[in-house]
Amino acid sequence: MACDLWLVPLVDVLCHSPDNPFAEEIALYDKVLGEAGLPPVPVYAYMPGLTGDVAPVAGFDYDALHFLRRAYLLQLSGLEVTPVGELGGDYEQLLEMFEPSAQQSHLVWHYDHAGAYVPVDFAAPLADDDLLEGGGPLGSSHGLLRELEFVAPSIGIDPANPPATPVPPTRPTELEEPAEAAAYEDGPFARERHVWLGLHAAATRSLAQGSMIVFS
């Protein structure tokens, strides 16, 4: 199944528009952030080069995302990060064994098909009943970037000098269809690296541009 990442510019031309399609989500995120003693989702009066258009930034299969999450949990738990041909029950066992750590992770504790990361820095994903019934835990772009930098060396990436970012999807993909065929590089962690590069591009652009990352 396919997963698309979209960047939603947090600029007034979009967020203050009566037709803002993300108005309900942002209001819910503001509520959860406020209850945690954090500032609301930032909205910028003007951002050079941004019109408020929502744009795709990355795409990959859910299985490939889970491969990267598996590598992160292994690294976090002090276990050897080894490549595997398929997940089997390995990933589910890791989630059960290290559930407290998983629920503190912006990379791992996030719905595959929905939810968002916002450019507000907080230690662990936020959740309440309303979020869990809809888009799932709210992540921090700062926290996601920290975790990506942490796991990068174990899959052969220098986070200070990463490879080129894969080309984003040319069109939205449906949940049940496969992601556009990825030109994976050679190597034992090709899938993990592909997803890492897409998430890294999303996180860095989220922070640089003041955008929200949306899963779909």
MDAnalysis code that builds the backbone (N, CA, C; Angstrom):
import MDAnalysis as mda
import numpy as np

u = mda.Universe.empty(648, n_residues=216, atom_resindex=np.repeat(np.arange(216), 3), trajectory=True)
u.add_TopologyAttr("name", ["N", "CA", "C"] * 216)
u.add_TopologyAttr("resid", np.arange(1, 217))
u.add_TopologyAttr("resname", ["MET", "ALA", "CYS", "ASP", "LEU", "TRP", "LEU", "VAL", "PRO", "LEU", "VAL", "ASP", "VAL", "LEU", "CYS", "HIS", "SER", "PRO", "ASP", "ASN", "PRO", "PHE", "ALA", "GLU", "GLU", "ILE", "ALA", "LEU", "TYR", "ASP", "LYS", "VAL", "LEU", "GLY", "GLU", "ALA", "GLY", "LEU", "PRO", "PRO", "VAL", "PRO", "VAL", "TYR", "ALA", "TYR", "MET", "PRO", "GLY", "LEU", "THR", "GLY", "ASP", "VAL", "ALA", "PRO", "VAL", "ALA", "GLY", "PHE", "ASP", "TYR", "ASP", "ALA", "LEU", "HIS", "PHE", "LEU", "ARG", "ARG", "ALA", "TYR", "LEU", "LEU", "GLN", "LEU", "SER", "GLY", "LEU", "GLU", "VAL", "THR", "PRO", "VAL", "GLY", "GLU", "LEU", "GLY", "GLY", "ASP", "TYR", "GLU", "GLN", "LEU", "LEU", "GLU", "MET", "PHE", "GLU", "PRO", "SER", "ALA", "GLN", "GLN", "SER", "HIS", "LEU", "VAL", "TRP", "HIS", "TYR", "ASP", "HIS", "ALA", "GLY", "ALA", "TYR", "VAL", "PRO", "VAL", "ASP", "PHE", "ALA", "ALA", "PRO", "LEU", "ALA", "ASP", "ASP", "ASP", "LEU", "LEU", "GLU", "GLY", "GLY", "GLY", "PRO", "LEU", "GLY", "SER", "SER", "HIS", "GLY", "LEU", "LEU", "ARG", "GLU", "LEU", "GLU", "PHE", "VAL", "ALA", "PRO", "SER", "ILE", "GLY", "ILE", "ASP", "PRO", "ALA", "ASN", "PRO", "PRO", "ALA", "THR", "PRO", "VAL", "PRO", "PRO", "THR", "ARG", "PRO", "THR", "GLU", "LEU", "GLU", "GLU", "PRO", "ALA", "GLU", "ALA", "ALA", "ALA", "TYR", "GLU", "ASP", "GLY", "PRO", "PHE", "ALA", "ARG", "GLU", "ARG", "HIS", "VAL", "TRP", "LEU", "GLY", "LEU", "HIS", "ALA", "ALA", "ALA", "THR", "ARG", "SER", "LEU", "ALA", "GLN", "GLY", "SER", "MET", "ILE", "VAL", "PHE", "SER"])
u.atoms.positions = np.array([
    [0.837, -1.191, 0.000],
    [0.000, 0.000, 0.000],
    [0.875, 1.244, 0.000],
    [0.364, 2.297, -0.607],
    [1.156, 3.500, -0.812],
    [0.933, 4.523, 0.292],
    [1.992, 5.279, 0.581],
    [1.939, 6.373, 1.544],
    [2.533, 7.605, 0.883],
    [1.764, 8.686, 0.848],
    [2.271, 9.949, 0.320],
    [2.514, 10.910, 1.474],
    [3.567, 11.707, 1.361],
    [3.821, 12.799, 2.299],
    [3.590, 14.116, 1.573],
    [2.833, 15.010, 2.216],
    [2.530, 16.312, 1.637],
    [3.000, 17.405, 2.581],
    [3.459, 18.502, 2.011],
    [3.815, 19.684, 2.793],
    [2.682, 20.703, 2.687],
    [2.196, 21.135, 3.845],
    [1.126, 22.133, 3.913],
    [1.748, 23.428, 4.440],
    [1.959, 24.447, 3.604],
    [2.559, 25.699, 4.079],
    [1.671, 26.373, 5.122],
    [2.256, 26.703, 6.247],
    [1.489, 27.317, 7.337],
    [1.532, 28.834, 7.177],
    [0.926, 29.302, 6.089],
    [0.892, 30.720, 5.774],
    [-0.551, 31.207, 5.824],
    [-0.709, 32.498, 6.081],
    [-2.054, 33.021, 6.309],
    [-2.947, 32.904, 5.084],
    [-2.347, 32.928, 3.885],
    [-3.163, 32.832, 2.690],
    [-3.927, 31.511, 2.643],
    [-3.394, 30.489, 3.295],
    [-4.101, 29.206, 3.391],
    [-4.820, 29.076, 4.728],
    [-4.093, 29.257, 5.825],
    [-4.632, 28.938, 7.152],
    [-5.754, 29.893, 7.575],
    [-5.729, 31.144, 7.113],
    [-6.763, 32.095, 7.490],
    [-7.867, 32.206, 6.452],
    [-7.813, 31.361, 5.443],
    [-8.861, 31.346, 4.432],
    [-10.080, 30.605, 4.954],
    [-11.299, 31.105, 4.677],
    [-12.506, 30.373, 5.094],
    [-12.628, 29.010, 4.416],
    [-11.886, 28.818, 3.350],
    [-11.933, 27.543, 2.631],
    [-10.774, 26.623, 3.006],
    [-10.047, 26.949, 4.061],
    [-8.915, 26.131, 4.479],
    [-9.369, 24.696, 4.766],
    [-8.921, 23.718, 3.988],
    [-9.371, 22.332, 4.214],
    [-8.783, 21.700, 5.467],
    [-7.781, 22.352, 6.079],
    [-7.125, 21.808, 7.264],
    [-7.552, 22.531, 8.543],
    [-8.601, 23.348, 8.456],
    [-8.995, 24.175, 9.602],
    [-9.333, 23.328, 10.826],
    [-10.099, 22.268, 10.657],
    [-10.492, 21.433, 11.795],
    [-9.281, 20.743, 12.398],
    [-8.403, 20.225, 11.545],
    [-7.210, 19.542, 12.050],
    [-6.317, 20.503, 12.832],
    [-6.093, 21.692, 12.285],
    [-5.217, 22.655, 12.966],
    [-5.821, 23.085, 14.302],
    [-7.149, 23.259, 14.343],
    [-7.813, 23.606, 15.611],
    [-7.603, 22.503, 16.641],
    [-7.695, 21.249, 16.203],
    [-7.479, 20.121, 17.122],
    [-6.018, 20.077, 17.570],
    [-5.092, 20.308, 16.655],
    [-3.683, 20.316, 17.032],
    [-3.389, 21.444, 18.022],
    [-3.989, 22.615, 17.798],
    [-3.800, 23.726, 18.731],
    [-4.292, 23.358, 20.126],
    [-5.414, 22.670, 20.198],
    [-5.976, 22.253, 21.489],
    [-5.018, 21.312, 22.211],
    [-4.508, 20.308, 21.509],
    [-3.605, 19.326, 22.123],
    [-2.283, 19.989, 22.525],
    [-1.777, 20.858, 21.675],
    [-0.533, 21.565, 22.008],
    [-0.728, 22.453, 23.234],
    [-1.850, 23.168, 23.295],
    [-2.123, 24.033, 24.440],
    [-2.224, 23.254, 25.733],
    [-2.886, 22.091, 25.683],
    [-3.022, 21.269, 26.886],
    [-1.666, 20.754, 27.363],
    [-0.702, 20.667, 26.447],
    [0.645, 20.223, 26.811],
    [1.548, 21.401, 27.174],
    [0.981, 22.610, 27.234],
    [1.769, 23.789, 27.582],
    [2.665, 24.267, 26.462],
    [2.293, 23.951, 25.216],
    [3.105, 24.304, 24.054],
    [2.416, 25.385, 23.232],
    [3.171, 26.107, 22.413],
    [2.551, 27.120, 21.556],
    [1.708, 26.472, 20.468],
    [0.791, 27.230, 19.876],
    [-0.047, 26.665, 18.805],
    [0.747, 26.441, 17.528],
    [0.109, 25.784, 16.578],
    [0.709, 25.613, 15.259],
    [1.027, 26.995, 14.702],
    [2.286, 27.252, 14.324],
    [2.641, 28.598, 13.855],
    [2.033, 28.885, 12.484],
    [1.504, 30.089, 12.336],
    [0.993, 30.554, 11.051],
    [1.736, 31.840, 10.707],
    [2.314, 31.879, 9.522],
    [3.180, 32.981, 9.138],
    [2.439, 33.959, 8.234],
    [2.673, 35.244, 8.473],
    [1.997, 36.261, 7.684],
    [2.452, 36.237, 6.239],
    [3.712, 35.913, 6.022],
    [4.228, 35.880, 4.653],
    [5.450, 34.989, 4.616],
    [5.553, 34.190, 3.593],
    [6.711, 33.329, 3.407],
    [7.134, 33.428, 1.949],
    [8.267, 34.045, 1.663],
    [8.685, 34.221, 0.266],
    [8.676, 32.911, -0.510],
    [8.062, 32.953, -1.669],
    [8.052, 31.783, -2.537],
    [6.935, 30.798, -2.273],
    [6.181, 30.972, -1.173],
    [5.093, 30.051, -0.861],
    [3.753, 30.724, -1.100],
    [2.871, 30.032, -1.788],
    [1.561, 30.577, -2.115],
    [0.450, 29.982, -1.269],
    [0.766, 28.969, -0.499],
    [-0.272, 28.246, 0.222],
    [-0.664, 26.957, -0.456],
    [-0.024, 26.662, -1.602],
    [-0.327, 25.424, -2.309],
    [0.259, 24.228, -1.565],
    [-0.544, 23.172, -1.452],
    [-0.103, 21.928, -0.836],
    [0.625, 21.111, -1.904],
    [1.791, 20.557, -1.562],
    [2.605, 19.869, -2.569],
    [3.139, 18.554, -2.029],
    [3.244, 17.529, -2.887],
    [3.848, 16.264, -2.446],
    [5.346, 16.423, -2.262],
    [5.886, 15.726, -1.271],
    [7.326, 15.804, -1.021],
    [7.987, 14.432, -1.081],
    [7.229, 13.353, -0.828],
    [7.814, 12.011, -0.850],
    [6.708, 10.977, -0.947],
    [7.088, 9.786, -1.357],
    [6.142, 8.678, -1.422],
    [6.880, 7.358, -1.297],
    [6.230, 6.395, -0.634],
    [6.838, 5.078, -0.454],
    [5.764, 4.110, 0.005],
    [6.097, 2.836, -0.001],
    [5.176, 1.813, 0.492],
    [5.252, 1.737, 2.009],
    [4.131, 1.366, 2.619],
    [4.098, 1.221, 4.073],
    [5.107, 0.192, 4.556],
    [5.280, -0.893, 3.811],
    [6.248, -1.906, 4.230],
    [7.634, -1.305, 4.359],
    [8.015, -0.451, 3.403],
    [9.330, 0.173, 3.459],
    [9.451, 1.092, 4.675],
    [8.355, 1.796, 5.014],
    [8.345, 2.623, 6.221],
    [8.571, 1.777, 7.463],
    [7.942, 0.605, 7.511],
    [8.105, -0.265, 8.672],
    [9.530, -0.822, 8.765],
    [10.181, -1.018, 7.628],
    [11.577, -1.443, 7.653],
    [12.431, -0.388, 8.357],
    [12.188, 0.878, 8.057],
    [12.966, 1.935, 8.704],
    [12.628, 2.020, 10.180],
    [11.363, 1.883, 10.529],
    [10.968, 1.905, 11.939],
    [11.615, 0.745, 12.693],
    [11.701, -0.405, 12.053],
    [12.368, -1.551, 12.671],
    [13.826, -1.223, 12.961],
    [14.518, -0.623, 11.981],
    [15.925, -0.266, 12.176],
    [16.072, 0.721, 13.331],
    [15.160, 1.666, 13.433],
    [15.243, 2.654, 14.514],
    [15.075, 1.987, 15.880],
    [14.098, 1.095, 16.005],
    [13.878, 0.432, 17.291],
    [15.068, -0.440, 17.679],
    [15.654, -1.136, 16.706],
    [16.843, -1.939, 16.988],
    [17.984, -1.047, 17.476],
    [18.221, 0.046, 16.772],
    [19.289, 0.963, 17.154],
    [19.032, 1.552, 18.536],
    [17.799, 1.962, 18.779],
    [17.448, 2.579, 20.053],
    [17.634, 1.610, 21.215],
    [17.393, 0.344, 20.953],
    [17.446, -0.670, 22.005],
    [18.833, -1.277, 22.159],
    [19.804, -0.791, 21.395],
    [21.165, -1.290, 21.503],
    [21.388, -2.626, 20.837],
    [20.487, -3.008, 19.943],
    [20.624, -4.272, 19.223],
    [21.240, -4.017, 17.849],
    [21.807, -5.055, 17.272],
    [22.436, -4.917, 15.960],
    [21.374, -4.670, 14.899],
    [21.620, -3.684, 14.055],
    [20.700, -3.396, 12.951],
    [21.141, -4.228, 11.754],
    [20.379, -5.278, 11.478],
    [20.706, -6.177, 10.384],
    [19.625, -6.094, 9.313],
    [20.006, -6.222, 8.045],
    [18.988, -6.189, 6.979],
    [18.188, -7.480, 6.946],
    [16.933, -7.388, 6.522],
    [16.091, -8.563, 6.357],
    [15.374, -8.450, 5.016],
    [15.020, -9.608, 4.459],
    [14.321, -9.621, 3.183],
    [12.859, -9.284, 3.308],
    [12.252, -9.660, 4.433],
    [10.852, -9.327, 4.704],
    [10.679, -9.208, 6.208],
    [9.606, -8.519, 6.606],
    [9.434, -8.242, 8.029],
    [8.960, -9.450, 8.808],
    [7.994, -10.197, 8.274],
    [7.427, -11.295, 9.044],
    [6.857, -10.775, 10.349],
    [7.087, -11.501, 11.452],
    [6.617, -11.055, 12.759],
    [7.653, -10.285, 13.541],
    [8.808, -10.046, 12.914],
    [9.933, -9.392, 13.578],
    [9.556, -7.997, 14.077],
    [8.923, -7.213, 13.233],
    [8.610, -5.831, 13.589],
    [7.565, -5.781, 14.702],
    [6.537, -6.643, 14.606],
    [5.508, -6.667, 15.645],
    [6.093, -7.065, 16.995],
    [7.042, -8.009, 16.994],
    [7.695, -8.409, 18.234],
    [8.487, -7.251, 18.837],
    [9.163, -6.493, 17.993],
    [9.909, -5.336, 18.488],
    [8.966, -4.301, 19.100],
    [7.828, -4.077, 18.449],
    [6.860, -3.117, 18.980],
    [6.353, -3.552, 20.351],
    [6.121, -4.842, 20.514],
    [5.642, -5.356, 21.803],
    [6.735, -5.284, 22.863],
    [7.959, -5.659, 22.491],
    [9.056, -5.694, 23.458],
    [9.442, -4.291, 23.927],
    [9.378, -3.348, 23.013],
    [9.850, -1.987, 23.322],
    [8.723, -0.975, 23.169],
    [7.518, -1.365, 23.608],
    [6.351, -0.504, 23.440],
    [6.521, 0.881, 24.074],
    [7.044, 0.991, 25.307],
    [7.217, 2.334, 25.875],
    [8.122, 3.222, 25.022],
    [9.204, 2.657, 24.496],
    [10.100, 3.422, 23.636],
    [9.416, 3.786, 22.323],
    [8.648, 2.837, 21.785],
    [7.957, 3.091, 20.521],
    [6.974, 4.242, 20.665],
    [6.273, 4.326, 21.798],
    [5.278, 5.370, 21.984],
    [5.905, 6.732, 22.277],
    [7.212, 6.767, 22.498],
    [7.923, 8.032, 22.664],
    [8.574, 8.495, 21.367],
    [8.405, 7.712, 20.297],
    [9.100, 7.982, 19.042],
    [8.190, 8.660, 18.029],
    [8.632, 9.798, 17.509],
    [7.888, 10.490, 16.460],
    [7.889, 9.683, 15.166],
    [8.961, 8.962, 14.901],
    [9.050, 8.138, 13.694],
    [8.142, 6.920, 13.780],
    [8.107, 6.262, 14.934],
    [7.407, 4.987, 15.056],
    [5.939, 5.167, 15.423],
    [5.647, 6.022, 16.416],
    [4.269, 6.114, 16.913],
    [3.505, 7.145, 16.093],
    [3.067, 6.715, 14.925],
    [2.371, 7.593, 13.998],
    [1.535, 6.718, 13.080],
    [0.302, 7.140, 12.832],
    [-0.536, 6.372, 11.918],
    [0.094, 6.372, 10.522],
    [-0.008, 5.239, 9.836],
    [0.578, 5.135, 8.507],
    [-0.180, 5.984, 7.489],
    [-1.483, 6.015, 7.603],
    [-2.324, 6.553, 6.543],
    [-2.838, 7.958, 6.815],
    [-2.520, 8.535, 7.963],
    [-3.085, 9.832, 8.328],
    [-2.193, 10.473, 9.380],
    [-2.596, 11.678, 9.816],
    [-1.846, 12.347, 10.863],
    [-0.865, 13.360, 10.315],
    [-0.153, 14.033, 11.220],
    [0.698, 15.143, 10.805],
    [1.887, 15.322, 11.735],
    [2.885, 16.018, 11.202],
    [3.990, 16.548, 11.983],
    [3.947, 18.066, 11.845],
    [4.110, 18.783, 12.950],
    [4.074, 20.239, 12.920],
    [5.435, 20.790, 13.352],
    [5.802, 21.988, 12.857],
    [7.104, 22.568, 13.220],
    [7.093, 23.217, 14.596],
    [6.779, 22.413, 15.594],
    [6.822, 22.808, 17.003],
    [7.643, 21.735, 17.707],
    [8.578, 22.122, 18.563],
    [9.486, 21.161, 19.179],
    [8.904, 20.637, 20.486],
    [8.662, 19.330, 20.561],
    [8.260, 18.684, 21.808],
    [8.841, 17.285, 21.829],
    [9.015, 16.748, 23.031],
    [9.839, 15.547, 23.208],
    [9.213, 14.283, 22.638],
    [7.924, 14.066, 22.885],
    [7.265, 12.826, 22.482],
    [5.976, 13.154, 21.760],
    [5.482, 12.242, 20.908],
    [4.222, 12.493, 20.206],
    [3.087, 12.788, 21.189],
    [2.155, 13.630, 20.763],
    [1.010, 14.010, 21.577],
    [-0.229, 13.286, 21.077],
    [-1.107, 12.937, 22.008],
    [-2.329, 12.238, 21.610],
    [-3.407, 12.457, 22.657],
    [-4.643, 12.512, 22.190],
    [-5.814, 12.425, 23.061],
    [-6.854, 11.595, 22.313],
    [-8.024, 11.416, 22.909],
    [-9.034, 10.552, 22.290],
    [-9.433, 11.033, 20.902],
    [-9.570, 12.352, 20.744],
    [-9.981, 12.887, 19.448],
    [-8.931, 12.613, 18.377],
    [-7.662, 12.781, 18.724],
    [-6.602, 12.508, 17.761],
    [-6.551, 11.027, 17.400],
    [-6.654, 10.167, 18.399],
    [-6.541, 8.733, 18.140],
    [-7.728, 8.191, 17.357],
    [-8.870, 8.858, 17.438],
    [-10.025, 8.434, 16.647],
    [-9.914, 8.879, 15.196],
    [-9.071, 9.870, 14.941],
    [-8.960, 10.391, 13.587],
    [-7.592, 10.183, 12.993],
    [-6.757, 11.211, 13.064],
    [-5.467, 11.162, 12.397],
    [-4.351, 10.505, 13.170],
    [-4.578, 10.202, 14.446],
    [-3.528, 9.561, 15.221],
    [-2.638, 10.558, 15.924],
    [-1.593, 10.097, 16.608],
    [-0.711, 10.974, 17.385],
    [-0.142, 12.111, 16.533],
    [0.067, 13.247, 17.185],
    [0.652, 14.413, 16.521],
    [2.153, 14.415, 16.758],
    [2.918, 14.476, 15.677],
    [4.367, 14.449, 15.796],
    [4.994, 15.815, 15.621],
    [6.239, 15.921, 16.049],
    [7.030, 17.132, 15.902],
    [8.032, 16.952, 14.764],
    [8.090, 17.922, 13.861],
    [9.089, 17.857, 12.786],
    [10.498, 17.871, 13.363],
    [10.702, 18.631, 14.443],
    [12.007, 18.646, 15.107],
    [12.348, 17.245, 15.633],
    [11.384, 16.618, 16.318],
    [11.620, 15.289, 16.880],
    [11.859, 14.257, 15.808],
    [11.097, 14.320, 14.715],
    [11.299, 13.392, 13.607],
    [12.696, 13.538, 13.038],
    [13.155, 14.770, 12.853],
    [14.484, 14.989, 12.291],
    [15.569, 14.443, 13.221],
    [15.411, 14.644, 14.534],
    [16.398, 14.098, 15.486],
    [16.483, 12.584, 15.386],
    [15.353, 11.924, 15.270],
    [15.340, 10.465, 15.216],
    [15.918, 9.960, 13.894],
    [15.642, 10.667, 12.818],
    [16.232, 10.289, 11.533],
    [17.752, 10.407, 11.584],
    [18.250, 11.466, 12.197],
    [19.700, 11.630, 12.311],
    [20.308, 10.547, 13.204],
    [19.556, 10.094, 14.203],
    [20.040, 9.055, 15.112],
    [20.187, 7.714, 14.393],
    [19.200, 7.358, 13.566],
    [19.208, 6.034, 12.934],
    [20.048, 6.019, 11.656],
    [20.361, 7.180, 11.104],
    [21.029, 7.244, 9.795],
    [22.302, 6.405, 9.700],
    [23.266, 6.509, 10.651],
    [24.513, 5.739, 10.489],
    [24.294, 4.231, 10.420],
    [23.265, 3.734, 11.086],
    [23.053, 2.284, 11.104],
    [22.583, 1.754, 9.755],
    [22.095, 2.625, 8.875],
    [21.691, 2.188, 7.532],
    [22.613, 2.800, 6.466],
    [23.775, 3.274, 6.916],
    [24.793, 3.713, 5.978],
    [24.621, 5.109, 5.421],
    [23.971, 6.001, 6.165],
    [23.775, 7.375, 5.709],
    [24.500, 8.324, 6.660],
    [25.236, 9.261, 6.083],
    [25.822, 10.343, 6.858],
    [24.788, 11.465, 6.918],
    [24.168, 11.708, 8.072],
    [23.089, 12.701, 8.118],
    [23.543, 14.113, 7.791],
    [24.844, 14.374, 7.927],
    [25.363, 15.698, 7.580],
    [25.589, 15.856, 6.081],
    [25.594, 14.740, 5.359],
    [25.811, 14.781, 3.914],
    [25.032, 13.648, 3.253],
    [23.699, 13.707, 3.306],
    [22.897, 12.590, 2.782],
    [22.885, 12.554, 1.264],
    [22.555, 11.405, 0.699],
    [22.413, 11.307, -0.765],
    [21.269, 12.180, -1.268],
    [21.146, 12.237, -2.573],
    [20.082, 13.033, -3.182],
    [18.708, 12.485, -2.791],
    [17.756, 13.367, -2.668],
    [16.396, 12.988, -2.294],
    [15.671, 12.373, -3.483],
    [14.928, 11.276, -3.280],
    [14.144, 10.704, -4.385],
    [13.120, 11.699, -4.922],
    [12.744, 11.507, -6.174],
    [11.736, 12.369, -6.795],
    [10.383, 12.113, -6.130],
    [9.620, 13.175, -5.772],
    [8.309, 12.968, -5.146],
    [7.307, 12.377, -6.131],
    [6.181, 11.856, -5.636],
    [5.167, 11.286, -6.535],
    [4.671, 12.321, -7.537],
    [4.327, 11.855, -8.724],
    [3.809, 12.755, -9.750],
    [2.311, 13.006, -9.599],
    [1.653, 12.186, -8.787],
    [0.210, 12.323, -8.565],
    [-0.129, 11.673, -7.240],
    [-1.276, 12.029, -6.640],
    [-1.688, 11.342, -5.409],
    [-1.939, 9.860, -5.671],
    [-1.545, 9.019, -4.745],
    [-1.788, 7.584, -4.869],
    [-2.863, 7.163, -3.886],
    [-3.663, 6.227, -4.297],
    [-4.731, 5.716, -3.442],
    [-4.135, 4.777, -2.394],
    [-4.873, 4.640, -1.267],
    [-4.375, 3.843, -0.146],
    [-4.062, 2.416, -0.562],
    [-4.922, 1.806, -1.388],
    [-4.787, 0.387, -1.691],
    [-3.857, 0.108, -2.863],
    [-3.388, 1.125, -3.545],
    [-2.497, 0.870, -4.672],
    [-1.043, 0.961, -4.221],
    [-0.143, 0.313, -4.955],
    [1.271, 0.403, -4.585],
    [1.811, 1.790, -4.873],
    [2.871, 2.155, -4.167],
    [3.540, 3.420, -4.458],
    [4.169, 3.342, -5.836],
    [4.414, 4.518, -6.418],
    [5.109, 4.532, -7.701],
    [6.434, 3.788, -7.560],
    [6.761, 3.038, -8.587],
    [7.963, 2.198, -8.528],
    [9.183, 3.042, -8.160],
    [9.829, 2.651, -7.073],
    [10.996, 3.391, -6.594],
    [12.260, 2.823, -7.225],
    [13.128, 3.710, -7.630],
    [14.425, 3.279, -8.168],
    [15.379, 3.080, -6.990],
    [15.204, 1.957, -6.282],
    [16.058, 1.693, -5.127],
    [17.513, 1.554, -5.559],
    [18.397, 2.104, -4.748],
    [19.812, 1.900, -4.984],
    [20.183, 0.487, -4.566],
    [21.374, 0.058, -4.950],
    [21.857, -1.242, -4.510],
    [22.281, -1.159, -3.047],
    [22.182, -2.282, -2.345],
    [22.626, -2.315, -0.959],
    [21.602, -2.976, -0.064],
    [22.047, -3.455, 1.091],
    [21.164, -4.217, 1.977],
    [20.075, -3.378, 2.635],
    [20.258, -2.066, 2.735],
    [19.267, -1.207, 3.391],
    [18.618, -0.242, 2.391],
    [18.425, -0.713, 1.157],
    [17.919, 0.173, 0.105],
    [16.546, 0.736, 0.449],
    [15.650, -0.101, 0.966],
    [14.295, 0.383, 1.284],
    [14.318, 1.368, 2.438],
    [15.091, 1.024, 3.476],
    [15.189, 1.922, 4.629],
    [15.748, 3.285, 4.212],
    [16.761, 3.273, 3.359],
    [17.394, 4.512, 2.927],
    [16.431, 5.350, 2.075],
    [15.653, 4.702, 1.227],
    [14.685, 5.418, 0.390],
    [13.675, 6.168, 1.255],
    [13.133, 5.485, 2.262],
    [12.162, 6.129, 3.140],
    [12.842, 7.215, 3.975],
    [14.035, 6.922, 4.479],
    [14.767, 7.925, 5.272],
    [14.929, 9.215, 4.483],
    [15.335, 9.106, 3.235],
    [15.571, 10.293, 2.417],
    [14.286, 11.088, 2.201],
    [13.160, 10.390, 1.993],
    [11.898, 11.091, 1.829],
    [11.457, 11.794, 3.095],
    [11.563, 11.103, 4.225],
    [11.185, 11.712, 5.505],
    [12.126, 12.860, 5.866],
    [13.414, 12.694, 5.575],
    [14.386, 13.739, 5.883],
    [14.085, 14.992, 5.062],
    [13.761, 14.816, 3.793],
    [13.402, 15.963, 2.961],
    [12.172, 16.668, 3.516],
    [11.174, 15.880, 3.935],
    [9.955, 16.469, 4.488],
    [10.237, 17.228, 5.772],
    [11.040, 16.631, 6.675],
    [11.307, 17.260, 7.970],
    [12.122, 18.535, 7.813],
    [13.150, 18.494, 6.977],
    [13.990, 19.682, 6.820],
    [13.216, 20.808, 6.148],
    [12.394, 20.482, 5.177],
    [11.602, 21.519, 4.514],
    [10.500, 22.041, 5.425],
    [9.953, 21.165, 6.256],
    [8.948, 21.600, 7.225],
    [9.505, 22.679, 8.133],
    [10.738, 22.470, 8.601],
    [11.348, 23.436, 9.518],
    [11.836, 24.678, 8.774],
    [12.366, 24.500, 7.584],
    [12.903, 25.643, 6.844],
    [11.793, 26.543, 6.314],
    [10.667, 25.939, 5.893],
    [9.604, 26.703, 5.262],
    [8.455, 27.032, 6.195],
    [8.419, 26.404, 7.367],
    [7.265, 26.575, 8.221],
    [6.047, 25.853, 7.688],
    [6.240, 24.567, 7.372],
    [5.165, 23.747, 6.792],
    [4.807, 22.593, 7.718],
    [3.599, 22.092, 7.550],
    [3.117, 20.914, 8.255],
    [3.261, 19.711, 7.317],
    [3.731, 18.588, 7.838],
    [3.834, 17.351, 7.058],
    [2.563, 16.553, 7.292],
    [1.916, 16.158, 6.200],
    [0.675, 15.396, 6.288],
    [0.851, 14.057, 5.606],
    [0.474, 12.979, 6.287],
    [0.457, 11.639, 5.702],
    [-0.882, 11.424, 5.006],
    [-0.847, 10.771, 3.856],
    [-2.107, 10.390, 3.216],
    [-1.916, 9.075, 2.484],
])
